[in-house]
Amino acid sequence: MTSTQLTDPIAPATTAEKLEVLTLPVADVDRAKAFYLSLGWRLDIDFEPLPGVRGVQFTPPGSPTSIQFGSGSTTMTEPHQGLLLVVDDIEAARDDLVSRGVDVGEIWHLEPGTGPVPGRDPERRSYFTRAVFADPDGNQWQLQEVGERLPGRVERTDPAPLAELLAETAQHHGAFEAVAAQHNWWDWYAAYLAARQDGDTPAQADTAADAYLNEAYGVIASR
């Protein structure tokens, strides 16, 4: 076997290109919708942008990437294979799916030099242990247990946007602190930051953080 050396290393992309949505082929939109609802995934939208065109979108819990399926907008018919759902604890994830009525295969792991072997990897190595299930249209999902990412797999976060958001949070918390009972500032910060990262406006994040302090700690602001 030979390998080709690149004389000029390829520079990494500098423009953010985030995988947003994966489209699945389904034969019956309502059946597929019922299945993904049963998984406990978040239903983002079910709409008809044009006559005869329907789109449904779901997002797995904790995932930055969503799935879409529908009718009238794609000609795909062959189901996808090997779609990966990364989980921290594969046994807990499998048990949850089984409790929801999903037919999940037994847990197995890859043994170097041998191949697939029944059971969880005895060393709990990341990427080795999996379990498989499919939706009614044959789109195959694999649960994959990952405890620690490979070096370089996760990009470092630019701290500048976070610093800017923290400065905004501090300013808004100051207005809350002036009219509220004594409380832990980090509780309000966490609620405000979470709301802003979920897409709320600053005003909506104020309301969300105020409500959280009221519900969780009984702290009421006289705005």
Number of C-alpha atoms within 10 A of each C-alpha: 2 4 5 5 7 7 6 6 7 7 6 6 7 6 6 6 7 8 9 10 14 12 15 18 21 24 14 13 16 11 14 20 18 11 17 19 13 13 17 15 17 15 16 13 11 15 12 14 9 10 7 9 13 16 17 20 21 21 18 16 12 10 11 11 14 19 17 18 22 24 17 12 12 13 8 12 11 12 14 16 12 13 16 15 17 19 18 14 15 19 16 11 17 23 12 14 16 14 10 13 11 17 14 17 14 14 19 19 22 18 13 9 6 7 9 14 14 13 14 20 19 9 7 14 15 16 19 19 26 29 23 20 20 19 16 15 17 14 17 16 19 19 25 25 26 20 14 11 10 10 7 7 8 8 7 7 8 8 9 9 10 12 11 11 16 15 12 14 21 16 11 18 19 11 13 20 15 12 12 15 12 10 13 10 14 10 14 24 18 14 20 30 21 15 19 19 11 10 10 16 12 16 11 14 22 24 15 20 22 21 18 19 20 13 11 9 12 12 16 17 16 9 9
